[in-house]
Amino acid sequence: MPTMVERYLNVGGTYLNSETNEIIRKLEGIYGPALHFISNPGNGNDGYINFQVAGMPDDSLFFDLERRKAEIFGLNMFKFQVLRPLNTPSDRGVFVRHLNTPAERDEFAAGFWHY
């Protein structure tokens, strides 16, 4: 039976590049079956992957990702934006966006941010 990540990559994988797929695999290696995807970039989420980890508060997940940024993103951290909603009850989890082009890197700030 395929894992949640394998199912996600099979459905959303057509929208994701290899660098993003690599990040998703690393998240799976760290969080295992507790990793749950809420949405993918192809379903109206403006290029963001939205996920949670079962049993881990969203703020704890955000800070854990920031603590492990070298392990997860490595030298490509400048190509990723990680967001956590603040005082927005309708948004759950953490959002990751791959800043694939120089234009996207100009428009969006890489790194870890609350909004």
C-alpha positions as CSV (number, residue, x, y, z in Angstrom):
1,M,0.0,0.0,0.0
2,P,1.5,3.4,-0.9
3,T,2.4,5.9,1.8
4,M,0.7,9.2,2.1
5,V,3.8,10.8,0.4
6,E,3.7,8.4,-2.5
7,R,0.0,9.1,-3.0
8,Y,0.7,12.9,-2.8
9,L,3.5,12.7,-5.3
10,N,1.3,10.6,-7.6
11,V,-1.5,13.2,-7.5
12,G,0.4,16.4,-7.0
13,G,3.7,15.3,-8.4
14,T,2.9,16.7,-11.8
15,Y,3.0,20.2,-10.3
16,L,6.2,19.7,-8.3
17,N,9.8,19.9,-9.5
18,S,12.6,17.6,-8.3
19,E,13.9,20.0,-5.6
20,T,10.4,20.1,-4.1
21,N,10.0,16.3,-4.4
22,E,13.3,15.9,-2.5
23,I,12.1,18.1,0.3
24,I,8.9,16.1,0.6
25,R,10.9,12.9,0.8
26,K,13.0,14.4,3.5
27,L,9.9,15.5,5.5
28,E,8.6,11.9,5.2
29,G,11.9,10.6,6.5
30,I,11.7,12.8,9.5
31,Y,8.0,12.7,10.4
32,G,7.0,9.3,8.9
33,P,3.3,8.4,8.7
34,A,2.4,11.3,10.9
35,L,3.0,13.7,7.9
36,H,-0.3,14.8,6.4
37,F,-0.9,17.0,3.4
38,I,-3.7,19.4,3.4
39,S,-3.3,20.7,-0.1
40,N,-0.9,20.8,-3.0
41,P,0.2,23.6,-5.4
42,G,-2.1,22.4,-8.1
43,N,-5.5,22.9,-6.3
44,G,-5.7,26.7,-6.1
45,N,-3.2,27.1,-3.3
46,D,-1.0,29.6,-5.2
47,G,2.0,27.2,-5.4
48,Y,2.1,26.3,-1.7
49,I,2.3,22.8,-0.2
50,N,0.3,22.8,3.0
51,F,0.9,20.1,5.6
52,Q,0.7,19.1,9.2
53,V,2.2,16.4,11.4
54,A,-0.3,14.5,13.5
55,G,0.2,14.9,17.2
56,M,2.4,18.0,16.7
57,P,1.0,21.5,17.2
58,D,1.5,23.6,14.0
59,D,3.7,26.2,15.8
60,S,6.0,23.3,17.1
61,L,6.2,22.0,13.5
62,F,7.2,25.4,12.2
63,F,9.9,25.8,14.8
64,D,11.1,22.2,14.2
65,L,11.4,22.8,10.5
66,E,13.4,26.0,11.2
67,R,15.7,24.2,13.6
68,R,16.3,21.4,10.9
69,K,16.5,23.8,7.9
70,A,20.0,22.6,7.0
71,E,18.9,19.0,7.1
72,I,15.8,19.5,5.1
73,F,16.6,22.3,2.7
74,G,20.4,22.3,2.7
75,L,22.0,24.8,0.3
76,N,18.7,25.4,-1.4
77,M,17.1,27.2,1.5
78,F,17.3,30.4,-0.5
79,K,14.8,28.8,-2.9
80,F,12.1,28.0,-0.3
81,Q,9.6,30.1,1.7
82,V,8.1,28.5,4.8
83,L,5.0,30.2,6.3
84,R,2.9,29.7,9.4
85,P,-0.4,31.6,9.8
86,L,-0.7,33.8,12.9
87,N,-4.2,34.5,14.2
88,T,-5.8,33.0,11.2
89,P,-8.0,30.1,12.4
90,S,-9.1,29.1,8.9
91,D,-5.5,28.3,7.9
92,R,-4.0,25.2,9.3
93,G,-0.5,23.7,9.2
94,V,2.6,25.0,7.6
95,F,3.0,26.2,4.0
96,V,6.1,25.7,1.8
97,R,6.6,27.3,-1.5
98,H,9.4,26.6,-3.9
99,L,10.8,29.8,-5.4
100,N,11.8,28.3,-8.7
101,T,12.8,31.3,-10.7
102,P,14.7,34.5,-10.0
103,A,11.5,36.5,-10.5
104,E,9.8,34.4,-7.8
105,R,12.8,34.9,-5.5
106,D,12.5,38.7,-6.1
107,E,8.7,38.6,-5.4
108,F,8.7,36.3,-2.4
109,A,11.0,36.3,0.6
110,A,12.8,33.0,1.2
111,G,13.1,31.7,4.8
112,F,10.7,31.3,7.7
113,W,7.9,33.7,8.2
114,H,4.6,34.1,10.1
115,Y,1.8,35.9,8.4
